[in-house]
Amino acid sequence: MTQNSVNLRKTQPLAKTQVLRKTQRLRVSPGRIVSLKKAEGAQTFTKVFRWRLPDGQPKPATVEIAGTFTKWERVPLPRDAAQDTWQVMLHQIPFNRTHRYMLFVDGKPTQDKHCDGLAIPQGLQEEQCALPTARGPRVFMLFAQTK
């Protein structure tokens, strides 16, 4: 398995923070893993990403998220029929940095009402994923601070 590959095996959820050794695994609920290299002793946290279908829009075939915490590897958000949302819980997101990410609905960038802010894309991967706005292309920000 390469570092950017997604493994579809079932895993046990991790605590919100833990001390890591040599390789960090970003765990995606339910049962998906994306591997990331991380320095020893890095702190991590868990975040739930949710997207709700705007009123009057047709139901999408896919909703995905990609960002610096997944090395821009797209991770699907399964639909939660009870809450009428698409959501995924990502574990082991590194602390003490500002992450950049994008939501994709049917493969196209879409707005996230719950983001921490907008940023100008940096690098080719972010430019390819950016959402067009009146001020130019933007990606979403996630502030990851320690408690």
C-alpha positions as CSV (number, residue, x, y, z in Angstrom):
1,M,0.0,0.0,0.0
2,T,1.4,3.4,-0.9
3,Q,1.3,6.3,1.5
4,N,-1.5,8.0,-0.5
5,S,-3.6,4.9,-1.0
6,V,-6.9,4.3,0.8
7,N,-7.3,1.0,2.6
8,L,-10.9,-0.2,3.0
9,R,-10.5,-2.6,6.0
10,K,-12.3,-2.1,9.3
11,T,-10.4,-0.4,12.1
12,Q,-10.9,0.5,15.7
13,P,-11.5,4.2,16.4
14,L,-8.6,6.1,18.2
15,A,-8.7,8.5,21.0
16,K,-8.8,12.2,20.1
17,T,-5.1,12.6,20.8
18,Q,-2.3,10.2,21.1
19,V,1.5,10.0,20.8
20,L,2.5,8.7,17.4
21,R,5.5,6.8,16.2
22,K,7.3,7.0,12.8
23,T,4.2,6.7,10.7
24,Q,0.8,8.3,11.4
25,R,-2.4,6.8,10.0
26,L,-5.3,9.1,9.3
27,R,-8.3,7.0,10.2
28,V,-11.5,7.7,8.3
29,S,-14.7,6.4,9.8
30,P,-16.2,4.0,8.9
31,G,-13.2,1.7,8.1
32,R,-11.1,3.7,5.7
33,I,-7.4,4.6,6.3
34,V,-5.2,7.1,4.7
35,S,-1.5,6.9,5.7
36,L,0.6,10.0,6.3
37,K,4.2,10.5,7.4
38,K,4.4,12.4,10.7
39,A,7.1,13.3,13.2
40,E,7.4,11.4,16.4
41,G,5.3,12.7,19.3
42,A,2.9,14.7,17.1
43,Q,-0.5,15.6,18.6
44,T,-3.7,14.9,16.6
45,F,-7.4,15.5,16.8
46,T,-10.7,14.1,15.4
47,K,-13.0,16.2,13.2
48,V,-16.5,15.5,11.8
49,F,-17.1,17.0,8.4
50,R,-20.8,17.4,7.4
51,W,-22.5,18.6,4.2
52,R,-26.2,19.1,3.9
53,L,-28.0,19.3,0.5
54,P,-29.3,22.8,-0.1
55,D,-33.1,23.1,-0.6
56,G,-34.3,22.4,-4.1
57,Q,-31.1,20.6,-5.2
58,P,-31.1,17.1,-6.7
59,K,-29.5,14.4,-4.6
60,P,-25.8,13.9,-5.6
61,A,-24.2,10.6,-6.4
62,T,-21.0,11.4,-4.5
63,V,-19.8,13.8,-1.8
64,E,-16.1,13.8,-1.0
65,I,-13.5,15.7,0.9
66,A,-9.8,16.2,0.2
67,G,-7.2,18.4,1.9
68,T,-3.8,18.7,3.4
69,F,-4.7,16.2,6.1
70,T,-5.4,13.5,3.4
71,K,-2.6,14.7,1.1
72,W,-5.4,15.8,-1.3
73,E,-6.6,12.2,-1.6
74,R,-10.4,12.3,-2.0
75,V,-12.3,10.6,0.8
76,P,-16.0,9.8,0.4
77,L,-18.6,11.2,2.9
78,P,-21.3,8.5,3.4
79,R,-24.9,9.7,3.5
80,D,-26.6,9.7,7.0
81,A,-30.3,9.3,6.2
82,A,-31.3,10.0,9.8
83,Q,-29.8,13.5,9.8
84,D,-30.2,14.0,6.1
85,T,-26.5,14.8,5.7
86,W,-23.3,13.4,4.2
87,Q,-20.6,13.1,6.9
88,V,-17.3,11.5,7.8
89,M,-15.2,11.5,10.9
90,L,-11.5,11.9,10.2
91,H,-9.1,10.9,13.0
92,Q,-5.5,11.8,13.6
93,I,-5.5,15.2,11.9
94,P,-2.2,17.0,13.0
95,F,-2.5,19.9,15.5
96,N,-0.8,23.3,15.3
97,R,-1.2,24.1,11.7
98,T,-3.8,25.5,9.3
99,H,-5.1,22.8,7.0
100,R,-6.6,23.5,3.6
101,Y,-9.4,21.4,2.1
102,M,-12.2,21.3,-0.3
103,L,-15.6,19.5,-0.5
104,F,-16.6,17.9,-3.8
105,V,-20.2,17.2,-4.8
106,D,-20.4,14.9,-7.9
107,G,-16.7,15.8,-8.5
108,K,-17.1,19.6,-8.5
109,P,-15.9,21.9,-5.7
110,T,-18.8,23.1,-3.5
111,Q,-19.2,25.6,-0.6
112,D,-18.7,24.5,3.0
113,K,-20.7,26.7,5.4
114,H,-18.7,25.3,8.4
115,C,-15.2,26.2,7.2
116,D,-12.9,28.4,9.3
117,G,-12.2,30.7,6.4
118,L,-11.1,30.9,2.8
119,A,-7.5,30.9,1.5
120,I,-5.8,31.6,-1.9
121,P,-4.7,28.2,-3.3
122,Q,-1.0,27.4,-3.0
123,G,0.4,24.9,-5.5
124,L,-1.0,23.0,-8.4
125,Q,-3.1,20.5,-6.3
126,E,-4.9,23.3,-4.5
127,E,-5.4,25.3,-7.7
128,Q,-7.0,22.3,-9.4
129,C,-9.4,21.8,-6.4
130,A,-10.2,25.5,-5.8
131,L,-13.7,26.9,-5.7
132,P,-14.3,29.9,-8.0
133,T,-15.4,33.1,-6.0
134,A,-15.8,36.8,-6.9
135,R,-12.4,37.4,-5.4
136,G,-10.7,34.5,-7.4
137,P,-10.2,30.8,-6.6
138,R,-10.3,29.8,-3.0
139,V,-9.9,26.7,-0.8
140,F,-11.3,26.2,2.7
141,M,-9.3,26.5,5.9
142,L,-9.4,24.4,9.0
143,F,-7.5,25.8,12.0
144,A,-6.0,23.0,14.1
145,Q,-4.9,24.4,17.4
146,T,-4.0,22.5,20.6
147,K,-6.2,22.9,23.7
